[in-house]
């Protein structure tokens, strides 16, 4: 296997061991543009779950402070939607890592 394929796929698989650190290091160290592209995509896909959780926490805090009792279901639905999105992103990273290795 080529080193480029392994390094690119490790950027996606790093969701298991170093979600932010590994793609950033690979982006700055690698010279190949294809590896840089994969590391940027992997970094964005690793950041997406944290961004959705932060946004939902902020929305729920402001909603509970201003609205009161009637929004609990909406906030719970938002967190359920975020969990689904995060699961899809997790699976997408695994699939992309396998695609890069196989392709």
C-alpha positions, 0 to 999 in steps of 0.5 A: 500500500502507498503511504499516501493512502495509509496517511489519508485513511488514518486521518479519517480513522483518527476519530477513534484515537485523536480526532483533532490532533492527528488531521491537523498534524498531517495537514501541516506536515504532509506535502501532497495536496491529496493528503492535505485535502483528506486531512481537511475533510477529516478535521471538519467531520471530526469538528462537526459533532462538537459544533452541533452539541455546543449549539444545542447546549446554547440553544437549550440554555437560552430557551429554558431561561426564556420560555419555561416549561413548554420547550422540553420536548423540542430541546430533547428532539434537538438533542436526538437529532444531534445524536443521529447526525453525530452517528452518521458523521462517525459512520461516514468517517469509517466509510471514507477511511475504508474507501481511501484504503481500497481506492 
